[in-house]
Amino acid sequence: MSEVHARLSTGVEGLDSVLGGGLFPASATLVRGAPGTGKTTLGIQFLCEGARRGEGGAYFTFEEFPEQIYRDARELGFDLQALEQAGKLQVITLDPGAFLDEAIRPGGLLEELKREIGLRRVVVDSVTLLELALAEKGGRRTLYLLRNALHRMGATSLLVEEGAPAEGPSAAEYMVDTVLHLTYDDFEVNRLRHLEVRKHRGSPFRTGKHVFVISRQGIRVLPALDRVPDLTVGEVVPTGLDRLDECLGGGIPRGSTLVLNVNSKCNYRYLLGAIAAAHLRQGDGYVAVRSAVRPPAVVAMVLSLYGFDAARLGAEGRWRYIEQEGRPVPPELEPYIIRVSNEFDLFVSPGSATAIAHGIGSPDGPRHWLWSLDLNAALHTLKQDAVVKGWAEAISHARHRGDTIVGICNFEEMGPAMSAFVQRNAEGILRTWFDGRYQYLQVQKAPNGRVSELMVIEYTDAPPYLALW
């Protein structure tokens, strides 16, 4: 791995994932929180991970004696005294002024530790006391001198700061590379701790408040935006949209149902087009079900943007369109139009006569099919009970055949009961909406248990015609 992209593990389970891989070497991280939030524990764990990896560490404290730090560490299962005796780290109590002098002085204590134990990791507990003790020199200047001294040495540092994040950003937050806020809430008779990354210069990170626990093994972070995964996920079809595929665990699983929750202002044409094109490239068939905004001519036009001719796909038995009675279609597409009164009839039984008559599920046709259904359109023409029954049967039989369903709908227009039913029966939910300036996309449910961060959609001039940021 190149130095540019190298990361250092924090040693805290779950935190490296939240940080996009860990901390950058020679970076400075501010750990801010009220008393009892776990700042000292995080610092101890960070140093012990360094010792395990052969990276010397030093814990500098201005108000606690080493024996107190040893005792606290033992309670968490970390033997700092043994690591000191092995020459892997040191716990040092110093006067704040003496510490700063040693940090910035050529040949000072930090440089001695670098020679003696290969100092690579430093914890300073706390910069709050350092600023108070050296207020006459200027708190910001003090932090500036310390940060630069540690950086020149190539040391990766955790700087502990007392303070509640609700008080607003401190001066130190502007000067460091990474900011971690530790907080807690009283939950009934228990205390629920949270960690939030507020800044991580040069790296993406997982936003939001992440629950963490402190046990005999130290801190463990439970990344937010996760759900209980579906362990039955098998073969997936990548969409070709890297960020979306990452959130979905590689792509859309065969035999799954994905719901696309849209608002009336957004354009989902290219998102659906990219998904359809991905399945067609895998040799699947594609059935587009009637929609007021996606008539056969529009679906054919979108497919052509991705290099597919709908009429040719139809002739090959790989494309069909379920149309409502009486609506005209282009003559070249007419042979591949299925006109039924209830679009769910084709799902009633695996390999139904109606479906096979149109080449869907035939032994000579594609093994798998992608179906796109406009659920709101179905609700306008069918009774809700019929849609509920048809949707449940469609999902059941699609899973049996290994087919994939993309249901397009607007939860607000559906109403709470119907939208809850649709969400319960889907393995994946994508929400996309336009707010008048930007269009957004978020994976709100995925078979792998992930829920994504908010992504902005940028439309481009070349396939897949959209990018996610």
Disulfide bonds with the S-S distance in Angstrom:
none
